[in-house]
Amino acid sequence: MRARSRLTVLLMVLAALVTGAVPAASARAEAEHTYRIPRTAVMDGARLHRTKVRLEHGDPRLRRAVEVLRGRADRWLHQGPWTVVDKPRPAPSGDLHDYLSQAPYWWPTKTPAPDNPWGCPYVQRDGERNPEVDSGTDRQDVEKTFDSAYDLSLAWYYTGDARYAEKAGQVLRTWFLDPATRMNPNLNHAQFIPCKYDGRAIGIIDFSQSYTSVLDALALLASGAPGWTAKDRRGMAHWNTAFLDWLRNSDFGKQEAAATNNHGTFYDLLVAGLAYATGDRELARRTVLDARHKRIAPQIAADGSQPQELTRTRSWHYSTFTLVAHARLAAIGRNAGVDLWAYQGPEQESLFKAVGYLLPAATGAAAWPHPELQFRRYAATDVVHAAADAGDRRAQRAVRSLEEPPGGDLWVLRPAAEQLDSIAG
């Protein structure tokens, strides 16, 4: 803790003692709890700490952002918790505790009938999401679990309102820890295709695109949240260790590790995040270092475009989506002592160039010149913020022209790139 922060803590303790507001031990515990730096995997814990200090000194911009965050957290207070055992039928394994999701872009070709209840065979329609994937599987419930845990943990960290921490704890315990409702630490049946595959390696992206937010939520709660116990911390550490082992050693995990598109990048993000959170800093560092030649150089062209994503029917979505993975991986690298933003490939490929390629469309200066079924300018807002924070001057100038995402721009409170436009609409 820096000297200024220690001084602030002491002043808080003295003030409490002088006024007699709380007993000495309680005052000291409250002050230390308020200023404990969270050991986040993606976000910069020291930066969060400084933001919290600024908020408590009355920064008006932060107060407005916290009110937006409170609104999001309040909506979760009366929802959930969710569990994998609530789905109407189990995964093909027969175990309700196994996570199940359905491939989003695969559609039936026949009308369901008694002898063909799924309407098989299924065919792929890229970028067109089959609405049936939201019923009968765990996909929507896991998204609510991840999103609520993140919003609630952040809201507790900045406000100290115990209701948010207690709800986040309930959500996480129900999905991951309670024996009757917990999820098994595998993705053997993610993105199955009826009558075709019981699960697929690419289903790992169900977690790799957003589970690192849960890792940061856990770190926030571990910084002193009421109701989040040592037993909870040990339970989640055990679950995360088992899940990381499955990711690295299962056939599906190995297939996803070998992917050369955004799936490979998101896989690296998940492995690096889990490694950092479970204490294997060397694995986290090595994963980020390897991403330079495994992910950035092959996926980003010399002009900053991402050729694999430009062929998609939603090329803007996937160009920003993939950069979310790169930016979050770079954030883990920062915590592990690696500057991924500084890397330049053999033809000067870099993350800065990839963000620069998006800037004309992101700022509204020009139309996006590639196929896109549903263009949302704000999809690039977070990755531009990330590049600006990393020192890119073009991105810094562009920030003032970005479109605010629905629900507000919360970068000042949670400086980590997120997927802002859902493929679900």
Steps between C-alpha positions, in 0.01 A plus 500: 500500500644840409590755766213733410252214526639399839464856619141508379426180688650638819298819468183297456579297812579811706183674386291201599666481838468873574132512414431174678310381192641147522727306736874506430524148359199552274632831370836347416345198329262717298778730383731215402214320324411812302851544366611142438628462144321217314722244325308509174615299196383734222431836659781691667432461872713802592306712253171385650637594841590852378158538341333403827706761686402766245136402533511534876651845457194605299604476133171598325570300183553186703187562706291512181658177374438327833133591483482328161678197644262498798207493262640192330575328828158583646333314214685183596400511867163338433613254230660158521692320619533269202623142476588241237262249656193705399506405130210280383725213391862414579800518272568189289706365791178468702642719779303819570813650655672501160468829316299486175469752218393477137684622191350844425528508120363153422138460389264206443413420139177315572191555709531307828294180505459206740764302310726806461442724805788736424425550130833356395727532314632839614681740265715803572387858427792721606408803708131406522422393854250218550265611781451146626852507648360717781255236619589164647869572566715688751617773262287790616528407867878493491507844338278635778722337760815656355349845439330525838804385696713763325256790537418417860863459604599829340204674661599367842864602450412861419205550735562268794133394485496150650188402303702488180775281647251263659307458175819445301604234750163326473522499119853358495444239770187372326662460158845377605511374858180363656499118453133489397531769232867531401634471147760235424828670391486396134345609172457158345153585369531863396352598163367157415316453170189280519540166323859589412738576790459454877733795552773688317836653581388839374238502777780600738444854374178503708733551797814642344324816382381603847618278787802720563249762622396248766866460599516874560171489691649232726806719561279795591302289748822358644612853588263491798139457389255415780371145479773378263684253719835326498308181417350673195843617390647152534204348317534731203878453492445123485236534226722731294799268536295201384356699210847617393620140507207396279573786257864406463469121488164408344468429128263795462742730678789391280291553187404850608861581588594410141231726345648775284207744515330688784430170678871449556541853635206464737636164614832664587312772686319243714813296572708807586225639723448173687874450537548849642203468735609160633858611561681355197644832389761332279232323293309828470815684387600228253150489349504876440852493354408216262198698378734738319597253230203263540215754494597857410734440207280239323163665566574869437610626158759769438223759452337404831207308352407153622452305173332197660237720663435713190358197318223463759145620445553706817852621430478809724372295792772240465778754441414674827420172676843352423673816614322468833689172547830659395447802726407290803795268439722807485353614832590169663844540345537839664428342838751222419771738378453469120419794268297340221402840358867571418539191282541540125499202265723435196291739289438746786175330601384625840202549724530876457465458122198272543324760714605773257329312217171533689531869591328658195186291557528513880500881501236536229748658259440234233275204426622148572591367152442130563196270544306554822145385565448738792760775547537641851761773524533470878634144464849649461481741796679281754784388273567863404508588871748217555730621223478856630595387850792307352635824353374513140455864407249441219281304739538768766373763257215272392362441851299822499320389181404150612138392524384425853384139542145428621494547875791743500877497458640351821864484392602739776380243758592173331788569258502168313368438149169316484272379224248781478279368220339163552466268202166409653371842401 
